[in-house]
Amino acid sequence: MRSISRRNLLQSFGWGTAAMWASPVLSRVATSADRRLNVLMIPVDDLRPQLGCYGDGRIVSPNLDRLAATGTLFRRAYTMVAVCSPSRTCLLTGCRPDTTQVFDLVTHFRQNLPDVVTLPQYFRQQGYETVGMGKVYHSGLNDQLSWSRWVDVEAGPAWLDPRTQEWQARLRQEADEKKMTQAERGRYTRGTATECLDVPDSAYLDGAMTDRAVAELQDLAKSGKPFFLAVGYHKPHLPFIAPKRYWDLYRRQDISTALNPFHPKNMPAGAVDSFPGEMGAYCDARGLAARQKAAGKQDWPEEYARQVIHAYFACISYVDAQIGRLLATLEETGLARNTVVVLWGDHGWHLGENGTWGKHTNLEWATRSPLILRVPGLGQEGRVTDGLTEFVDVYPTLAAACGLPVPAHCEGTSLVPLVRDPSRSWKNAAFSEYRKNIEGVGCLGYTMRTDRFRYTEWHRRNEPGTVVARELYDHRRNHDENENLAGDPAHAPLVQELAAQLKAGWKAARPRL
């Protein structure tokens, strides 16, 4: 990939002033005379831990890299469920999936937890103005009690390419002729999986939302009232769409495809989605996948795979630029000195690794996602921790960072002690879950990531005590999780030990504070 200097990068995006937020203002420790700490929370959809600050030099992510350089980067942070709504539900309620009982994209958490106080709702009860926009809760499952104000951002259609719009018009006509249900129609009429057009950032939803978020921050700075602002970005979720200038940061020929485009050896059937997975809903991918299958192939052609990865990288850089505008506004308004910033991805995403394109697994690429936290006054600039952390920890962390009592219902642990001492002893495991059909049986899969191993048990859903299958991956031998070792007799004592640890659960894994 061609080298890009920091100066040229900022000039090419027209953000010359965006760099100012990296100034050393954060070294100032807040005093009792300061007003209460605000919170800027930035969820990012489907974001892999593939950023410059996470050690990937291919990715152009200068703003997230600088956020990490002025805060704490959690190198091993894990979601509770690797799909949008369940993951966000756990983080925003502070409860684990066995408590929320949300495993799909249609169940609202208040059906099972009608009285739970969510993270933004708790700050609202403490006198904060809570404002949300974008994708915070899953689309269509917002929570009115959480917000003082919800901001609806208007933008144009998701696809702007006239050729794609014509294609969609034909598909809508076909859907009408076939009398499809609403759900079938929505899937059938989706546009292309990627799009590259020379348009302004605000032509797409995330750019338009950033315009509104900048204005909100400016108004909140004038009000003087403590605030909790959540700005939820949709990209890099499919479809992978970003303005052309972000595509231009990468050369297609420099992009490599996954080194392990195959299901793990000895993996139980069903633990990973079969090809084409999530991408099969998009009009250009659908036909291509059918042709690949007819030819006996279970992956995308090399060039199309490179196109998809290129598009995903462009989306990361596009969102990074929008976040840079938010952080620059914090600096310009003086809010940076008393505003906690937390950025999290709701889960990861497989770009062909383990033979799948999407999330929906209990493997490392789906369960691990970025988590970056900046708290004024903690002197945490540039800290990195390998402590095992979980997104259910975000709720108690923000409460503690802002001097608020941690609600008793929270099933996570405040990360403030880990921020103060990134090398201290911490959790001995992180836990995630996922529902799938394994070997043709409906199962709930419990997975546990320890310092060295990932251990998973698939329990029969209607007989929770019955284990249908097990998985064991040794990250010291192979961090790509290419071979399931659970059935190897040589590992039987280890499987027994990890099974006992998994059964003991998250309460037994908590750090000693």
C-alpha positions in Angstrom: 0.0 0.0 0.0 1.3 3.4 -0.8 2.4 5.5 2.2 0.3 8.4 3.2 1.7 11.1 5.4 -0.4 12.4 8.3 -0.4 15.9 6.8 -1.4 14.7 3.3 -4.1 12.5 4.8 -5.7 15.4 6.7 -5.4 17.7 3.7 -7.0 15.2 1.4 -10.0 15.0 3.7 -10.2 18.7 4.3 -9.9 18.2 8.0 -6.9 20.4 8.7 -8.6 21.5 12.0 -9.5 18.0 13.1 -6.0 17.4 14.3 -6.3 20.0 17.0 -8.2 17.7 19.3 -5.0 15.7 19.8 -3.5 18.6 21.8 -2.4 17.9 25.4 -5.5 19.5 27.0 -6.4 16.1 28.6 -3.4 16.2 30.9 -5.4 18.6 33.1 -6.9 16.7 36.0 -10.5 17.6 36.8 -11.1 19.3 40.2 -14.1 19.4 42.4 -14.8 22.8 41.0 -15.4 21.4 37.5 -18.9 20.5 36.4 -19.8 16.8 36.2 -18.2 14.7 33.6 -20.2 14.3 30.4 -20.3 11.2 28.2 -19.9 10.8 24.5 -20.7 7.2 23.6 -19.8 6.0 20.0 -21.2 2.6 19.0 -19.9 1.4 15.6 -21.7 -1.4 13.8 -19.8 -4.6 12.8 -16.4 -3.1 13.6 -13.5 -5.6 13.7 -10.5 -4.9 15.8 -8.7 -4.0 12.6 -7.4 -0.4 13.1 -4.0 1.2 13.2 -4.1 1.3 17.0 -4.8 -2.4 17.0 -1.6 -3.0 15.1 -2.9 -3.2 11.5 -0.8 -0.8 9.5 -2.9 -1.3 6.4 -5.9 0.6 7.9 -6.2 4.4 7.6 -7.8 5.3 11.0 -5.9 8.4 12.2 -8.7 9.6 14.5 -9.4 6.4 16.3 -5.6 5.9 16.6 -5.3 9.3 18.3 -8.3 8.6 20.5 -6.4 5.5 21.7 -3.3 7.6 22.1 -5.1 9.9 24.5 -7.0 7.1 26.4 -6.9 3.4 27.1 -7.2 0.7 24.4 -8.6 -2.7 25.5 -6.9 -5.2 23.3 -9.1 -8.2 24.3 -12.7 -7.0 24.6 -15.5 -9.4 23.8 -19.2 -9.1 23.1 -21.8 -11.2 24.9 -23.6 -12.3 21.6 -22.1 -11.8 18.1 -25.2 -10.2 16.5 -26.5 -6.6 16.7 -29.5 -6.5 19.0 -28.5 -9.0 21.6 -25.1 -7.5 21.9 -26.4 -3.9 22.3 -29.0 -5.1 24.7 -26.4 -6.6 27.0 -24.1 -3.5 26.9 -27.0 -1.0 27.4 -28.8 -2.9 30.2 -25.6 -4.2 31.9 -27.1 -7.7 31.9 -25.9 -10.9 30.3 -27.8 -12.8 27.7 -29.1 -15.5 30.1 -30.7 -12.5 32.0 -32.0 -10.5 29.0 -33.1 -13.6 27.0 -32.6 -11.6 23.8 -30.9 -13.7 21.1 -32.6 -12.4 18.0 -33.4 -9.1 16.1 -37.0 -8.9 17.0 -37.3 -9.3 20.8 -37.3 -6.0 22.8 -35.5 -6.5 26.1 -38.4 -4.9 28.0 -40.5 -7.9 27.2 -38.3 -9.9 29.6 -36.9 -7.0 31.8 -39.7 -4.4 31.9 -38.2 -2.5 34.8 -34.5 -2.6 34.0 -32.7 0.7 34.1 -30.6 1.1 31.0 -27.3 2.9 30.8 -28.6 6.1 29.3 -31.7 5.9 31.5 -29.5 5.7 34.6 -27.7 8.9 33.6 -31.0 10.5 32.9 -32.1 9.7 36.4 -28.9 11.3 37.7 -29.8 14.6 36.1 -28.1 14.2 32.7 -29.6 15.2 29.4 -29.5 12.0 27.4 -29.6 12.4 23.7 -29.3 9.6 21.1 -29.1 9.3 17.3 -28.2 6.7 14.8 -27.9 3.0 15.6 -27.6 2.7 19.4 -30.2 0.1 20.2 -31.0 -2.1 17.2 -33.1 -0.6 14.4 -36.8 -0.6 15.3 -36.1 -1.5 19.0 -35.3 1.8 20.5 -36.2 2.5 24.1 -38.1 5.7 25.0 -37.2 5.6 28.7 -33.5 5.9 27.9 -33.7 9.3 26.3 -34.4 12.9 27.2 -34.4 13.5 23.4 -34.1 11.2 20.4 -32.8 12.8 17.2 -34.1 11.3 13.9 -31.6 12.0 11.1 -33.0 12.2 7.6 -30.8 11.1 4.7 -31.3 9.9 1.2 -31.6 6.3 0.0 -28.9 3.8 1.1 -27.8 3.3 -2.5 -27.1 6.3 -4.7 -25.8 4.7 -7.8 -28.6 5.1 -10.5 -27.8 1.6 -11.9 -28.5 0.1 -8.5 -31.6 2.1 -8.1 -32.9 0.8 -11.5 -32.0 -2.7 -10.4 -34.0 -2.3 -7.2 -37.0 -1.0 -9.1 -37.0 -4.2 -11.2 -36.7 -6.3 -8.0 -39.6 -4.5 -6.4 -41.8 -5.2 -9.4 -40.8 -8.9 -9.3 -41.6 -8.9 -5.5 -45.0 -7.6 -6.2 -45.6 -10.1 -8.9 -44.5 -12.9 -6.6 -46.7 -11.6 -3.8 -43.8 -11.7 -1.3 -44.3 -11.0 2.4 -42.8 -7.8 3.7 -39.8 -9.7 5.2 -39.2 -11.5 1.9 -39.5 -8.3 0.0 -37.1 -6.4 2.1 -34.4 -9.1 1.6 -35.1 -9.6 -2.1 -35.0 -5.9 -3.0 -31.7 -5.0 -1.4 -29.1 -3.3 -3.5 -25.5 -4.2 -4.1 -23.1 -5.3 -1.3 -20.7 -2.5 -2.1 -20.9 1.0 -3.6 -18.2 3.5 -4.6 -19.4 7.0 -5.7 -17.7 10.4 -5.7 -20.1 12.1 -3.3 -19.8 14.2 -0.2 -19.7 12.4 3.2 -23.1 13.8 4.1 -24.7 12.1 1.0 -24.8 9.0 3.2 -26.5 8.6 6.5 -23.4 8.5 8.7 -22.1 11.7 7.3 -25.4 13.5 7.6 -25.7 12.2 11.2 -22.3 13.6 12.0 -23.4 17.0 10.8 -26.3 16.8 13.3 -24.1 15.4 16.1 -21.6 18.3 15.7 -24.5 20.8 16.0 -25.8 19.0 19.1 -22.4 19.1 20.8 -22.1 22.8 20.1 -25.6 23.4 21.7 -24.8 21.1 24.6 -21.6 23.1 25.3 -23.6 26.3 25.5 -26.2 24.8 27.8 -23.8 23.9 30.6 -26.0 20.9 31.6 -24.3 17.5 32.0 -25.0 15.3 29.0 -24.9 11.7 27.8 -24.8 11.8 24.0 -24.8 8.5 22.0 -23.9 8.7 18.3 -24.3 5.3 16.7 -22.6 4.7 13.4 -24.1 2.3 10.8 -20.9 1.5 8.9 -19.0 -0.7 8.4 -22.2 -2.8 8.5 -23.4 -4.2 5.1 -23.8 -2.8 2.5 -20.2 -1.7 2.5 -20.8 1.8 1.1 -18.5 4.8 1.4 -17.6 7.9 -0.7 -14.9 7.3 -3.3 -12.2 9.2 -1.5 -12.1 6.6 1.2 -11.8 3.8 -1.3 -8.9 5.7 -2.8 -6.9 5.4 0.4 -6.3 1.7 -0.5 -5.1 -0.1 -3.6 -7.0 -3.2 -4.5 -3.8 -5.1 -5.5 -2.4 -4.5 -2.0 -5.4 -6.2 -0.3 -5.0 -9.8 0.6 -7.9 -12.3 1.3 -8.2 -14.5 4.3 -5.4 -17.1 4.9 -7.9 -19.6 6.3 -11.0 -19.4 4.0 -12.3 -22.8 5.4 -14.3 -24.0 8.4 -12.2 -25.2 11.3 -11.1 -28.8 11.1 -13.3 -31.0 13.3 -15.7 -28.2 13.9 -19.3 -29.4 14.6 -21.6 -28.9 11.7 -23.6 -25.7 11.9 -21.2 -23.7 14.1 -20.3 -21.5 11.2 -22.8 -20.2 8.6 -22.5 -21.9 5.2 -21.6 -19.8 2.1 -22.8 -17.1 1.2 -24.1 -16.3 4.7 -25.2 -12.7 5.4 -24.0 -11.4 2.1 -26.4 -13.6 0.1 -29.2 -11.0 0.6 -27.6 -8.4 -1.7 -28.6 -8.4 -5.3 -25.2 -8.6 -6.9 -23.9 -11.2 -4.4 -27.0 -13.4 -4.7 -26.5 -14.3 -8.3 -22.7 -14.7 -8.0 -23.1 -17.0 -5.0 -25.5 -19.2 -7.0 -23.0 -19.5 -9.8 -20.2 -20.3 -7.4 -22.3 -23.0 -5.8 -23.2 -24.5 -9.2 -19.5 -24.7 -9.9 -19.0 -26.6 -6.6 -17.2 -23.7 -4.9 -18.0 -22.4 -1.4 -16.5 -18.9 -1.4 -16.4 -15.8 -3.5 -14.1 -15.5 -6.5 -10.7 -13.9 -5.5 -11.4 -10.6 -7.2 -14.8 -10.2 -5.7 -13.5 -11.1 -2.2 -10.9 -8.3 -2.6 -13.6 -5.9 -3.7 -15.6 -6.7 -0.5 -12.6 -6.3 1.8 -11.6 -3.1 0.0 -15.1 -1.7 0.6 -15.0 -2.7 4.3 -11.7 -0.9 4.7 -13.1 2.2 3.0 -16.1 2.1 5.4 -13.7 2.0 8.4 -11.9 5.1 7.1 -15.2 6.8 6.3 -16.5 6.3 9.9 -13.1 7.3 11.3 -13.3 10.6 9.5 -16.8 11.2 11.0 -15.6 10.4 14.5 -12.7 12.8 14.0 -15.2 15.6 13.5 -16.9 14.7 16.8 -13.6 14.7 18.6 -12.5 18.0 17.0 -15.8 19.6 18.1 -15.2 18.4 21.7 -11.9 20.3 21.6 -13.2 23.4 19.9 -16.0 23.8 22.4 -13.8 23.1 25.5 -15.9 19.9 26.2 -12.9 17.6 25.9 -11.6 18.5 29.3 -14.7 17.1 31.1 -16.2 14.6 28.7 -15.7 10.8 28.9 -15.4 9.3 25.4 -16.1 5.6 24.9 -16.1 3.8 21.5 -17.2 0.3 21.0 -18.0 -2.1 18.2 -21.0 -4.2 18.9 -19.2 -7.3 17.7 -16.6 -8.4 15.0 -17.0 -9.7 11.5 -15.4 -12.5 9.5 -14.0 -11.3 6.1 -13.7 -14.9 4.8 -11.8 -16.1 7.9 -13.0 -19.6 9.1 -14.8 -19.9 5.8 -17.6 -17.3 6.5 -18.5 -13.7 5.7 -20.4 -12.2 8.6 -20.7 -12.5 12.4 -23.1 -15.1 13.8 -20.4 -17.4 15.3 -18.8 -18.1 18.7 -15.3 -17.7 17.2 -12.7 -15.0 17.8 -13.4 -12.8 14.7 -17.0 -12.5 15.6 -16.9 -12.1 19.4 -13.9 -9.7 19.6 -14.3 -6.0 18.8 -12.6 -2.6 19.6 -13.1 -0.9 22.9 -11.4 2.5 23.6 -12.1 4.6 26.6 -10.9 8.1 27.5 -11.6 9.6 31.0 -10.3 13.1 31.7 -8.1 13.2 34.8 -7.0 9.6 34.9 -3.6 10.2 33.3 -4.2 7.2 31.0 -2.8 8.6 27.7 -1.7 5.8 25.4 -2.3 2.9 27.7 -3.0 -0.5 26.4 -4.3 -3.5 28.3 -4.5 -7.2 27.5 -6.9 -7.8 30.4 -9.9 -9.9 29.3 -12.9 -7.5 29.2 -16.5 -7.8 28.2 -18.9 -5.3 26.8 -21.2 -5.8 29.7 -18.5 -4.0 31.7 -19.1 -0.7 29.9 -22.2 0.3 31.9 -20.5 0.0 35.4 -17.4 1.6 34.0 -19.1 4.7 32.8 -21.0 5.0 36.0 -17.8 4.7 38.1 -15.9 7.0 35.8 -18.5 9.7 36.3 -18.6 9.3 40.1 -22.0 7.5 40.2 -22.8 4.4 42.2 -22.9 1.3 40.1 -26.4 -0.1 40.0 -26.8 -3.4 41.7 -28.3 -5.2 38.7 -25.1 -4.8 36.6 -23.5 -8.1 35.8 -20.2 -6.6 34.6 -17.3 -5.1 36.3 -16.1 -1.5 36.3 -12.9 -1.3 34.2 -11.6 1.8 36.0 -9.1 -0.2 38.1 -7.8 -1.7 34.9 -7.5 1.7 33.4 -5.5 2.9 36.4 -3.2 -0.2 36.2 -3.4 -1.9 32.8 -1.1 -4.7 33.8 -2.9 -5.7 36.9 -4.5 -9.2 37.4 -8.0 -9.2 35.9 -10.7 -11.6 34.8 -9.6 -15.1 34.0 -12.2 -15.5 31.2 -14.7 -13.7 29.0 -18.0 -15.3 28.1 -20.2 -15.2 25.0 -23.3 -17.1 23.7 -25.0 -17.9 20.4 -28.0 -19.9 19.3 -27.5 -22.2 16.3 -28.5 -25.6 14.9 -25.6 -27.9 15.6 -25.6 -31.3 13.9 -29.2 -30.6 13.1 -30.2 -29.9 16.8 -31.3 -26.6 18.1 -28.6 -25.5 20.6 -27.4 -22.6 22.7 -23.6 -22.3 22.5 -21.7 -21.1 25.5 -18.2 -20.0 24.7 -15.4 -18.9 27.0 -12.2 -17.1 26.1 -9.3 -17.6 28.6 -5.9 -16.2 28.3 -4.8 -19.1 26.0 -7.9 -21.0 25.0 -11.4 -20.7 23.5 -13.7 -23.4 24.8 -17.3 -23.8 23.6 -20.1 -26.1 24.6 -23.3 -26.5 22.5 -26.2 -27.4 24.8 -29.4 -28.8 23.5 -31.9 -25.9 23.8 -34.8 -27.9 25.1 -32.5 -30.0 27.4 -29.9 -27.5 28.7 -27.9 -30.2 30.5 -27.2 -32.1 27.4 -24.0 -31.2 25.5 -24.3 -31.9 21.8 -20.8 -30.8 20.8 -17.7 -29.1 22.1 -15.0 -27.0 20.6 -11.5 -26.2 21.9 -9.0 -23.8 20.2 -5.5 -23.2 21.4 -4.5 -19.6 20.6 -0.9 -20.2 21.5 -0.7 -22.9 18.8 -3.0 -21.2 16.3 -4.7 -17.9 16.9 -6.9 -18.3 13.7 -8.8 -21.1 15.4 -8.3 -23.5 12.4 -8.6 -26.8 14.3 -11.0 -28.0 17.0 -9.0 -30.0 19.5 -11.9 -31.0 21.8 -12.1 -34.5 20.4 -8.4 -35.3 20.8 -8.0 -37.7 23.7 -4.7 -36.0 24.6 -6.7 -32.9 25.5 -9.3 -34.7 27.6 -8.0 -33.5 31.0 -7.9 -29.9 29.6 -11.5 -30.2 28.3 -12.6 -31.4 31.7 -10.8 -28.5 33.4 -12.3 -25.9 31.0 -15.8 -27.4 31.3 -15.7 -26.9 35.0 -14.5 -23.3 34.6 -17.3 -22.7 32.1 -19.9 -24.2 34.4 -18.6 -21.9 37.3 -19.4 -19.0 35.0 -18.7 -15.3 35.0 -19.1 -14.8 38.7 -16.2 -17.1 39.4 -14.1 -15.3 36.7 -14.4 -11.8 38.3 -11.2 -10.1 39.3 -10.3 -9.4 43.0 -10.7 -5.7 43.5 
